[in-house]
Amino acid sequence: MQIIQSIREKGAAIVIVVIALSLIGFILMDAQQGGSTLFGSISTSVGKVNGETIELAEFNKRVKEAEDQQAQRSGQRPSGTQTYQIREQTWNQIIAESIFSGETKKLGIEFTPKELAFILLSNDPINPFVQEPTLKDSLTGKLDIKKAQDALKNIQKSKGEQRDLINAQIVNPLKLNKTVTKYSALLNGAAYCPKWQLDEEIKNEVSFSSITYVSVPYSDIPDGDIKITDKDVEEYVNSHKDLFKQEEGRNLSYLTFSQLPNKEDSTKVFAMLDGIKSSFQLDSNAQNFVSRNSSTIDFKDEYVPKSKISSMVSDTISKLSVGAVYGPYTDNGGYVLAKLLGSKQIPDSAKARHILIATTDTKTGQPLRTDTVAKKLADSIYNAINSGSDFTMLALQYSNDEGSKIKGGDLGTFGYGAMVPEFNDFCFNKTSGSKGVVKTQFGYHVIDLISQKDLKPAYKIAYVAKDVVASQETVNKASLDAIRASTEKTKDALQKYITKNGLSLTTNPSLVKENDFAVGALQDARSLVRWAFEASVGNVSEPFSIGDQFVVATLDKINNKGVQDVATARPGCEVIIRNQKKAAMIMKKLGNNPTLESAAAAYGKAVQYAGADSTITFASQMINGIGVEAKVLGAAFNPTLKGKTSAPIEGNSAVYLVKVMDVQAKPSPYTESTQKLVNTKVSAIRNQSAGWYEGLKNQADIKDERSKHF
């Protein structure tokens, strides 16, 4: 016993040491990964706006609310790409709210509880209560104030998650709507146009000039004669930094290796179906045969009109003898065998009425009654109708189909396939006058099949279908090819590998930003983006599985936030710099104080005229024969140039010399009152201020740290 106890004590000591070492290792490992440790902690924020922290927990909470809302609308949870989009939308929404909230606080703009109550008890279209049928008066269609008051009291009493949900779906949208309205009203009220400004604009609009000029186009000097150095580009960029701002981002190129099925995969599926074709034709139990062979098209014991058979094969199948099999033929990316089991005449359209006993509310998704209760009520109504009760009155009293109940349940005439399958099957496979209870996804329907018309051939067909999917060999080959490419650890080595193996490298032209989730045509590529922001230029990535392909990427360039470097900026300014150098050459040849005549002689040009048609005005911008040349337009209205040749003007496409012949005024085109013109001008100013949010956003200090978490 003493030996056992000793072993226990020593063993316990060993266990304690092992646990301690493991914990230390875990802590150190976590520290290296940036996790929560004794030496640091995980960031609990996703960013800041003007110094105000956006907490990760709050951000995730709002993302989840948006995901839940989308799931409720669509009936399915968002996909990976949709989740990224929701995160982006949520981020932009939070940024907008934060920026706008700060602005409204400075201006003293508020949204008070009294305003909230006033809206929720009104028939204002922005009131969410107005959209809720249960809060409306059934006679007037307007908001039932008593019900709205009760709903408001419940809102005021709400707490916790329920309160958060109400704020997200009702209070916050209303607050944003009303404060934006107030803010816009302030901006509109501030719009002002003094009469002197209007008079000046009218004067400029009615004044027109006539000029003589000489132009020496830059195209007269070959581009090859002009050398543009990196220093030229750098000097131009430094003089125009606002034009060459860039966001932080990465430029990538990538190889793709498809995991989609290849020709061999397709041949295998074709051969497999072709091999069972004769067995399918001989088998007397088509339903069992379809099930045994795991067809992707389920067996349906029904007759369908020719219009519901794939148009590519409908003529062929409809001409088969009963029991014959056609195929394999291609359909929706797979192969299909089709066996004709029989044909008969069915109506092309039917007329029916129904009483829907729903189990759930189709608008809200909330349960109305249990399946058992719904079935019992539907059976009772069916029995009452068979006993002589009035169908119309029962529909008005019990039907949950608001669209048809007011017409006594009448659905009118509808074609084959217009209704859900169970309802459709009853109306087109039963005979006119049939009545019955049918269950669908909506609940239980008491159906009265009133009539059918236009009998046409219909066919019962059994299908054995197989999708063409990539075999494991195909996927393994794509994976292996991607791994081989990724072993080339530099871009130069990868390029040689590409050339040797006849592959193609895709260069993504767009800048990839830190929070992007797509790279060119690659969707759901968040893992690739994260790699790009950790890699160095020239690095080659490990393979990423993105969609239906493996991707191997190389990092081409790192763009830091700020001003573009020479290589990036060159394409955007090379033409401008070249024209500047040409302009300097042209002006040097013209010499000092050139005249129109001397300039024309130096370059073999003619002295030309413009403005005789009264088209040179400040409002026109375009000068006939010259084009858009703002400097020339300004010179045309310079009173010091009347009868005098200007100095050489460096334009967009040429060097110009201009002499003003005359400046005149034509009659004002305006017949409206001055006040009306002022009002028109104010409206134009208000329209220009519509982009106020972008102005506020550009001034805000926004720090985006989402990439640390997603």
N, C-alpha and C positions, 0 to 999 in steps of 0.2 A: 504494500500500500504506500510505503514511504517513497519507494522508487517511482511509482506512478505519479505521486504528488510532485516529486522533484521534476519529472518530465513535464508535467503540466505547467509548473512555474517557469521553467526554462523555455518551454514552448511559447508561453504567453509573452515572455520577454522578446523572443524572436519575432513573434507576430507583431508586437508593438513597434519594433524597429522597422520591420518591412512596411507597415502601414505609414510610419513617419516618413520613410524614404520615398514612398510612393506619392504621398501628399506633396512633399517638397518638389519632386519631379513634375507633378501635375501643375503646381503653382508656377514653376519656372517655365514649363512648356506654355502655359496659358499666358504668361507675361510676354513670351516671344511672339505669341499670336495676337497680342493686343487685347487680351481678355481682361476680365475683372480679377485683380490680384491684390496682394498686399502692397505692391509697388506702383499701382496705377489702377484705373478703372475704365470700364467701357463708357464711351460717350453716351449720354442719355438724351442727346438732342440730334435733330436732323438738319439744323441750321439756325440762322438768326436773320432778323429783319430789323434794321436800325437799332441793333443791340438787344432786341427782344428775342428770347430763345423760343424755338419751336421744339417742344418736347417729343421724343420718339414715341412715347406711350400715346400721347394725344394724336399724333400723326397716324399711327397704326390703327387707332380706334376709328378715326374718320375714314381711313381706307376700307376697313372692315364694314362700316356702315354703307359705304358706296358699293362695295361688293355684294352685300346682302340685298340692297335695293335692285341691283342689276340682276341678281339671281331670281328675285321675286318677279321681275318683269319678264325675263327670258325663260325661266323654268330650269336653268342650269347654272352651276358655278362658273365664274369667269375663268378663261384659259390663262396660260402664262403670259402671253402677249397682252391680253386684256387687263390682267393685274398690273402690268407695267404702265399701261395707259391710264388706269385708274389712279395709280400712285402719282403720275405726272399731273393729271387733272386736279387731284387733291392738293398737291404742292402749289400749283398755280392759284388755286382757290384760297389757300391759307395765306399766300403771299399777298394776294389782292386784298383780302380782309384786313391783314395787318397794316398794309400801307394806307388803306382807306380809313381804317379806324384811327390811326395816328393823325390823319388830316382832319377828320371830323372833330376829334377832341380839341385840336388847335382852334377850330372855328366855332366850337360850342354847339355842334349839331348833335342832337340826341334823338333817341327813339324811346319814348316813355311807355310805361305799362298802360297808361290811359289810351295812348295811340293804338297799342296792340289790341286792347279790348274793343276799341271803336271799330277797328277793321274786322275783327272776328265776329262782330255783331252786325255787320253791314252786308250788303249785296255787291260790294266792290269785287270786280273780277279777280283781283289778286288774293282774295280771301280763300284759303284752302277749304274752309267749311262749305263754301258754295259748291264745291266739286263733290261733296259727300252726300249721296242720295238720302241717307238716313236722317240727315239734318234739314231736309227740305219739307216744305208744306206740300202735301200730295195734291192739293187743289190748285194752288197758285204757282207752284214750281219755284217759289222764292224761299229764302232761308227762313226756317221756323225759329224765331227769336228765342222762344222758351227752350227749345232743344239746344240751340247754340249757347245760351247762358249756362245750361247744365254742363256742356262740353268744356266751356271756359273754366268753370269751377273745378272740374276734374284736372285740367291743365295746371291750375294754380296749386292744387294739392299734390301733384306728382312729385316723386323724389327718385334719386338714384338713376339707374339705367333708363327708366321710363322717362324721367325728366330730360336726360341727355338726348333721347330719341326725339322727344317733342321739340327740343331746341333745334336739333339738326334738321328736322323735316318741316317745322312750322315757324318757330320764332326767329331763328337766324336768317332764313330767306326773306321774311317780311322786313326784318330790321335792315338788311342790306338794300332791299328794294326801296324802302322809304328814305333812307339816308342818301342813297344815290340820287333820288328824285330831288331832295332838298339841296344837295351839293350842285346838281346840274342847274337848278333854279338860280342859285347864287352866281354861277358862271354866266348864265344867260342874262341875268340882271346887270352884270358887270360889263357886258358888251356895249360899246359906245363908239359912235362915229361923229366927230365934230363937223360942222358945216364947211369949215375951211378945208378940211381934208377931202371932203366930197367934191368941192369946187376945184381943187387941185387935180383930182383924178379925172374929172370931166374935161378940164382944160387939156390934160395930157392926151386924153382919148380923141379929142376933136382936132388936135394939132397934127399936121403932117408936113413932112420934109421932102425935099428933092435934092439929090446929090449927084456929083460926078465922082468917079473913083477908078483906081487901078488895083487889080489883085494879082499877086504872084503866088500861085498855088504851091504848097509844099511838095506836091507830086512831081514838080519840075526837077527836084533834086532826088536822084536814086537813093533808096534806103541803104544800099550797100556802101554809100559814101559816108554814112554816119556810124560811128562806133559809140556804143553806150557801155560804160564801165560800171562795175559794182559801186564805185564811189559816186557816180552820177545818180544811181538809184537811191543810194543811202541818203544823199543830200536832199533829194526830192522828197523821200519819205519823211525825213526829219522836219521838213518845212510844211508837210501836210499830214501830220500824225493822225488827225481826226478821220482822215480818209482811209487809213491803213490800220485801224484797230482790229484786233483779232481776239477771239475767245480761246480759252485753253482747250486743247483737243489733240487728237492723234490721227495720223493718216496711215491706213492699212492696205495691204494687199493680201490676197488669200487664194489658196487652192481648195477645190471641193472634190470629194470622192463620193459618188452617189451610192446610196443604200437601196435605191429603187430596183424592182425586178428587172432582169435583163432578158435577152432573147432566149437563153437556155431555160430560165424559169417559166417563161411563157410557153415554150415548147413542151415542157413537162406537164403543165396543166392541160394543154390541148390533148396530149397523148393519153393522159389519164381518163379524160372524159370520152375520148374516142374509143378507148378500150372497154368502157362499160355501156356503150351505146346499144349494142345488140341485146345485152341483158336487160336494159331498161325497156326496150321494145317488147321483149318476151314476158316480162314480169306483169302479173295480173293485178298486183296491189301497188299502184303508183305511189300512194301516200307513204307506205312503209319503205319503198325503194328510195324516195326522196329523203326520208328521215335517216335511213341507214347510211346514205352517202353524204350526210352533213351538207346539204345544199344551202347556199347563202340566200336562196329564195325559198321561203316557206311554201308548203303545199296549201292551196286554198280550194276548198270544195265548192266552187262557185263558177258561174258562167259570166264572162266579161265580153262586152262588145268589141268589135275589131279596133275601134278607136283607142282602146285601152291597152292594146298589144303594141310593143315597140314597132314603130313605123318601118324600121329597117327589115323586119322579118314578118310583118303582119300578113302580107299577101301570100308568102310561102306557107306559113303555118295554117292559115285559113283554108288552103287547098289540100292539106294533108288528108289522108284517109284516117279514120278513127284507129288509134293504136300505133300509128306511125310516129317516128322520132326524127326531128330535124336538128342538125348541128354536128359538132360544136360550132357555134358562131360567137363573135365578139359582142359584148354588151357591158357598158360601164366599167371598162378596164379588166374584165374577166371573160370567161368562156361559159357558154350555156348550151344544154340539151333541152329541147322542148318536145313534149309528147302530147299529141291531141287526144283527149279522152272522150270528147263528145261535143255536139253542138245543138243549139235550139234557138228559138225565137224569144227575145225578151224585149220589153218596151224601151224606147229611146228616152222617154221622160215619164214622170209620174206626178200626181197631185195628191197631197196628203195634209192632214192636220194632226196636231199632237198636243198633249199636255205633259209638260216637263215637271217631274218631281225631283228637284236637284238635291244632291247631297252636300255640295259646297257652293258658296257664292262665287260666280264666275268673275266678278270684279275685284273682290278682296281676297279670295282664296280661303276665306274663313268657313268652317263647317256649319251647315244649316241643320242637318239631321243625320242620324246614323243610317247605314245602308239598310238595316233591318226595318227601321221605321219607314224609310222611303219606299221600299219594296211593298210593305204592307199597305201604305196609302195608295200607291199606284194600282195594286190589285183591287182594292176597294172601289176606286174610280172606274176601273175597267169593268168590274161586275155591275156597277150602277149603270154604266152606259149600255151594257148588254141587256139590262132590265128596263131600258127605255128612258133613262135620265138624259137631259139635254147636254150634249157635248160642249156647245158654246158657253153655257152658263158655268159648267164645271171648269172649263179652261180659264174663264175670267176669275173664278174663285180660287183655283189651286195652282195654275201653271206658273213656274218660275222663269219662263221665257218671256221677258218683257216685250220683245219685238212682236211676237205672234199672239200673245194672250188677248190683246185688245181687238184682235180679229177672230176671236173664238178659236185660236190655235191654228188658224189656216196658214200654211206655209207656201201656198201657191204651187205652181208647176216648176219642177227642177229636173235637171238632167242626171244621168247615171254618174255616180262618183262625186256629186255635189255635197252629199251628206257624209257623216262619219260612217265607217264600214258597217257596223251593226244595223244602223238605221237604214243605210243604203240597201243592205241585203234584204231586209224585210220588204221594202217598197218595190224592189225590182224582181224578187223571186217568189213573192206571194201573189195571189190574184186580186183583182180589183174588188173592193168591198171588205177585204180582210181587216180585222182589228186584232190588236195584241199589245203586250207589254214587252219592251225591249230595253236592255241595260246598255248604256254607253258610258264614256268617260265623264259625262255631265250628270248622270243619275239615271232615273227610270223614265221612259217615255211611254205614254199611252197613245198608240198610233191608230189612226183611222185612215186606211188607204182608199182614197176616194175614186181615183181613176188612173189608167195607164194608156199610153198611145204610142203610135209609130213603132210597131214590132220590127225588129231587125235581128240578123243572125248574131248569136253570141257563142263563145267557145269556152270549154273547160280544158285547161292546159296544166300539165304538171311540168315543173322545171327542175333540172339538176344543174345548179350553177356553182362555179368556183371562181373566187378572186385570184388573180395572178399576183402573188406576193413574193417578195424577195426571199430566196432560200437562205439558210444559214451560211452556205458556201459563198453566196453573193455578198452578204453582210460582212463575213470574215475577210473576204478579198478586199472590200472597200476599206475595212479597218486596217488591214495589213499594209495596203498601199499608202494610207495616211500616216501610219507609224514610220514607214520607210522614208517618206518625205520629211517628216518631222525630225529625223536624225541628222538632217543637214542643218547645222546649228547657226549658220550665217546666211544672210540674204544672197550673197554671191554664190555660195555653195548650193543654195536652193535653186537659184536661177540656172546653174549648170545642170542640176538634176532634172529640172523642168524641160530644158532643151533636149537633153539626152533621151528622155522618156516621152517626148511629144505631148507634154501637158500644157495647160494654159493658166496663167496667173491673172486673177481678176484684181484690178486696182480700183479701190473704192474712192470715187472722186470727192465725196463729201467729208467734211471734218467730223470725226467721231468725238462726241462730248462725254464727259465722265458719267453722266446719268442716262445715257442712251441705252436702249434695249434692242436696237436693230442696227445692223451694219450693212448698208446697201440693201440687197435683196434678201439678206439673211435676217429672219425674224427670230424673236426669242433668243437673241445672241448675247444676253447679259454677261455670261461667263467669259466670252471673247472680249467684251469691252473692258471688264475688270482686268483681264490679263494685259491688255494694251496699256493700261495706266500703271502697271507694275514693271513692264518690260523696258529694255533699252533699244535704241535704234539699231536695226539690223537683226534683232533677235527673231528666232523662229519658234512658234508655239508648239506645244503638244497638241494632238488631235482633239477637237471639240466635236461632240455629237450635237448638231443643230438641225432640227427638222428631220428631213430624210437624207441627210448627207453628213459626212465627216469633213471637218474644216481644219486646215493647217494655215496659219496666218504668219505674216512677217510685219514688223513695225517699220514703216517707212520714215516717219518723221514725228517729232514732238513739237507741237505748237504751244508755246507758253502764252499766257494772257498778257496783252499789252500791244506793242506795235509789231507789225510783220517784219520778218527779216528780209534781206535783199532778194533771196531766191523766191520767196512767196510773193513779195510785192512787185517783182519785175514785170510779170504779165499785165498787171493793172496800170503800170505807169510808163512802160517802154515806149508806147506810141506818143504819149505826151512829151516825154523827154526828147524823142527823136524830132518831133515837130519844133520844139523849142530851139534845138541846135540848128535846124534848117532855117528857122526864123532869124537867128543870129547871123547866119551866113548870108541870107538875103538882104538884111538890113545893112550889113557891112558893105556889100556890093553897091547898095543904093547911095551910100555916102552920107555926108552931112547935108541937112536941109534940102532933101530931094523935092522936086515938083512932080505933078502928075505926068507931065510930058517927059521929064528925065527918067522917071521910073518906068514908064511905058517903053522908052527907047532902050533902057538897060536890059530889059527882059523880053523885048519884042512883043509887048502886050498893047492892047488898045485901051484908050480912055473910054469908060462906059458910063451910062446914065441910069439912075433908078429913082423912083418916086413920082414920076410924071403922072402915074395913075392914082395918086393920093393914097397909096397903100402903106407908106412908111409912117407908122404911128407907134407910140409906146406900147399900145395894146396888141399890136400885130405880131411882134416878136420876129416873125419871118420877113425877110426882105427878098422880094422877087429878084432872081438872078444871082443872089448871094447865099441865101439860106439863113440859118439861125446863127447870128453873130452879134452877141450882146454889146461888145465894144464898138462895133461899127454903128449899131443902132444908137448908142449913147452919143457918139461923135456927130451923128446926123442932126441932133438937137442941141449941139454945142454952139451958142451964139458967137463965140470967138473964132469959129472956123468958117463963118459966112464969107465967101470969096477968098478963102485962104486954105492952102493945103495943110492937112494935118501931118504930124509926125507919123512914121510908119507904125501901124497897129498890128500887133501879133494876134491873129484870130485863131479860130479852131482848125481851119483848113487852108489858110493862106495868110500872107502879109498884105495889108490894105493901106492905101493912102486915100484920104477922103477930103473932098471940098464941098461945103454946104452951099447950095445954090439959093435956096429960099425955105423959110418955115412959115406956113400959113395955117389958118383955122377954117374948118368947114362947119356948117350949121350943126348944133347939138341934136343928136337923134332922140333925145329924151323929151317927152311931152308931159310926163308925170310931174307932180308937185315935188318940191325939194324934200319935204318930209317923207314922201313915199319912197324916194330914192334912198334917203337915210335909213329907213326901215329895211329896205332891200339889202343895203350894205351891212346893217347890223345882223340880219339873218345869215349873211355869208360869213361874218365873223364868228357867229355862234356855231355854224357848221364846221369851221376850221378848228374850233376848240373841242370838238367831239372826241378827239384822241387824248383827252387830259390824263387818262390813267397811265398811258405809256410814258407821258412826261413825268408823272410822279414816280413811276417804277425806275426810270433812268436815273433819278436823283437819289433813290433809296440805296442804302448799304445792305446788300443781300449776300449772305454767306450760305452756300449750299453744301451740306455735309452728308447728303443722303447716301453717297457711294460708300460710306463707312459701314453702312448697315445692309444695303441691298445690292 
